[in-house]
Amino acid sequence: MPELPEVETVRRGLQPVLEGAELTRVEARRPDLRLPFPDGFVQKLTGARVERLDRRGKYLLATLDRGSTWLMHLGMTGRFEIEGGVPPHPGAFALASPANPRHGHVVIETDTGARITYFDARRFGFMDLIDADDLATHPRLAHLGPEPLGPDFDEAWLKAAFSGRRQSAKALLLDQRQVAGLGNIYVCEALHRARVSPLKPAGRIGAAKVAAIVAAVRAVLEEAIAQGGSTLRDYAAADGAMGYFQHRFEAYGRQHQPCSTPGCRGVIKRVVQAGRSTFYCPVCQR
């Protein structure tokens, strides 16, 4: 599933096309994705102007001039593609495989000539429309923890979240109520950089290691965003470009390979926690 860096990359790709644009034509080619589209979805979007495009955790939030917010979640295989109204991608990324036209479920046209298509092969994504007055209390958003790149995610917050907890450090970092937007890949990478075992009970992690985790989470996310995220299967940016951060993985997917920590002679190990693969070095991550 796309994690924070991938969703942020998509947001940055869509932002110059959507912000300030009027949605002149909206087509929903089926009645649902993972969830049914809300009543009047097409009619409420058609003619609306996008005032701002934000991200909260793994959600995209388009503020509309009609007093509502268009919420989007990519699920496992969701991706947007843009035609027209946007300059070529400035980077030198390889292009992901073209999306199958059969999976183009939502088409948006704007007054600037852009055509934005949402593709979702497995239809695990979803979209919703939320009244502005209900945004803060919406069940998808109300209980999200702080943004890991925002000012509220700091050593004090994480220390309090870890205090007295028997759950593993990895489990709590994946809990969206504790930190919004983190997923399996970047938690594995951050814990490896911080030299903290993903198996260790969070309540037994000292202040110095908590500070190291905060710094590592920020560094990993910022680097991943700069690289356009990580392409493992279906993810692509809004211009069809693949991310490159997977080439910088130090732990994720590297089982049986030597640990990259200088001076460490360990070998990356894979274990399963709560049904998810965890990659770590049992020598330097303690």
Residue pairs with C-beta under 8 A, 6 or more apart in sequence:
1 58
1 74
1 75
1 76
1 124
1 183
2 10
2 58
2 74
2 78
2 229
2 235
3 58
3 181
3 182
3 183
3 184
3 185
3 186
3 229
3 230
4 55
4 57
4 58
4 148
4 149
4 180
4 181
4 182
4 183
4 186
4 221
5 186
5 221
5 224
5 225
5 227
5 229
5 230
5 243
5 245
6 74
6 229
6 230
6 235
6 243
7 55
7 58
7 59
7 60
7 74
7 181
8 55
8 225
8 229
9 225
9 228
9 229
9 237
9 238
9 243
10 60
10 74
10 79
10 80
10 237
10 238
11 53
11 54
11 55
11 60
13 80
13 82
13 237
13 238
13 239
14 53
14 60
14 80
14 82
14 116
14 238
15 53
16 86
17 82
17 85
17 86
17 110
17 112
17 114
17 116
17 238
18 50
18 53
18 62
18 110
18 116
19 50
19 51
19 52
19 53
20 49
20 50
20 51
21 49
21 50
21 85
21 110
21 111
21 112
21 114
22 47
22 48
22 49
22 110
22 111
23 45
23 46
23 47
23 48
23 49
23 50
23 108
23 109
23 110
24 46
24 47
24 109
24 110
24 111
25 46
25 107
25 108
25 109
26 41
26 42
26 45
26 46
26 106
26 107
26 108
26 109
27 42
27 106
27 107
27 108
28 37
28 41
28 42
28 105
28 106
29 104
29 105
29 106
29 107
30 105
31 37
32 123
33 75
33 78
33 105
33 120
33 123
33 124
33 125
33 126
33 127
34 75
34 123
34 124
34 125
34 126
35 126
35 128
37 127
38 44
38 127
38 128
38 129
40 129
41 127
41 129
44 66
44 68
44 129
45 64
45 70
45 108
45 129
48 64
48 65
48 66
48 68
49 64
49 65
50 62
50 63
50 64
50 65
50 70
51 63
51 64
51 65
52 62
52 63
53 60
53 61
53 62
53 63
54 60
54 61
54 62
54 63
55 61
55 181
56 141
56 144
56 147
56 180
57 141
57 144
57 147
57 176
57 180
57 181
58 73
58 74
58 180
58 181
58 183
59 71
59 72
59 73
59 140
59 141
60 71
60 72
60 73
60 74
61 69
61 70
61 71
61 72
62 69
62 70
62 72
63 69
63 132
64 70
67 131
67 132
68 129
68 130
68 131
68 132
69 129
69 130
69 132
69 135
70 127
70 128
70 129
71 127
71 128
71 129
71 130
71 138
71 140
71 141
72 78
72 118
72 125
72 126
72 127
73 125
73 126
73 127
73 140
74 120
74 125
75 120
75 122
75 123
75 124
75 125
75 126
76 122
76 124
76 125
76 234
77 103
77 119
77 120
77 121
77 122
77 124
77 125
77 233
77 234
78 118
78 119
78 120
78 124
78 125
79 96
79 99
79 118
79 119
79 120
79 234
79 235
79 236
79 238
80 116
80 117
80 118
80 119
80 238
81 99
81 116
81 117
81 119
81 236
81 238
81 239
81 240
82 114
82 115
82 116
82 238
82 239
83 114
83 115
83 116
83 117
84 113
84 114
84 115
85 110
85 112
85 113
85 114
85 115
86 114
86 239
88 239
89 237
89 239
89 240
89 241
91 228
91 241
93 228
93 237
93 241
93 242
93 243
93 244
94 241
94 242
95 236
95 240
95 241
95 242
96 231
96 234
96 235
96 236
96 240
96 241
96 242
98 240
99 117
99 119
99 236
100 119
100 121
103 119
103 120
103 121
104 117
104 118
104 119
105 118
105 119
105 120
105 123
106 117
106 118
106 127
107 115
107 116
107 117
107 118
108 115
108 116
108 117
108 118
109 115
109 116
110 116
116 238
118 125
118 127
121 234
128 140
130 138
135 141
136 142
143 176
143 177
144 176
144 177
144 180
145 153
145 161
145 175
145 176
145 177
145 178
145 179
145 180
146 152
146 153
146 157
146 179
146 180
147 153
147 180
147 181
148 179
148 180
148 181
148 182
148 217
148 218
148 221
149 218
149 221
149 222
153 179
153 214
153 217
153 218
154 214
155 207
155 210
155 211
155 214
158 179
158 210
158 213
158 214
159 207
159 210
161 172
161 178
161 179
161 202
162 169
162 172
162 202
162 203
162 205
162 210
163 203
164 203
165 172
165 201
165 202
165 203
166 201
166 202
166 203
167 201
167 202
168 198
168 199
168 200
168 201
168 202
168 273
169 191
169 196
169 197
169 198
169 200
169 201
169 202
169 205
169 213
170 187
170 188
170 191
170 198
170 199
170 273
170 278
171 202
171 273
171 274
172 178
172 202
173 179
173 182
173 187
173 190
173 191
173 213
173 217
174 182
174 183
174 184
174 187
174 276
176 182
179 217
182 217
184 252
184 276
184 277
184 278
185 230
185 232
185 249
185 252
186 217
186 220
186 221
186 224
187 198
188 198
188 251
188 252
188 278
188 279
188 280
189 216
189 220
189 249
189 250
189 251
189 252
190 213
190 216
190 217
190 219
190 220
191 197
191 198
191 213
191 216
191 251
191 280
191 285
192 250
192 251
192 261
192 279
192 280
192 281
192 285
193 212
193 216
193 219
193 220
193 250
194 209
194 212
194 213
194 215
194 216
195 209
195 212
195 261
195 284
195 285
195 286
196 205
196 209
196 212
196 213
196 285
196 286
197 280
197 282
197 285
197 286
198 273
198 278
198 280
198 285
199 271
199 273
199 278
199 280
200 286
205 213
223 245
223 248
224 230
224 243
224 245
227 243
227 244
227 245
227 248
228 237
228 241
228 242
228 243
228 244
228 245
229 235
229 237
229 243
229 245
230 243
230 244
230 245
230 246
230 249
231 242
231 243
231 244
231 246
232 246
235 242
235 243
236 242
237 243
246 253
250 260
250 261
251 268
251 279
251 280
251 281
252 279
253 279
254 268
254 279
255 268
255 269
255 270
255 279
256 267
256 268
257 267
257 268
258 265
258 266
258 267
258 268
259 265
259 266
259 267
259 268
259 281
259 283
259 284
261 281
261 284
264 281
264 283
264 284
265 283
266 281
266 282
266 283
266 284
267 281
267 283
268 279
268 280
268 281
269 279
269 280
269 281
269 282
270 277
270 278
270 279
271 277
271 278
271 280
272 278
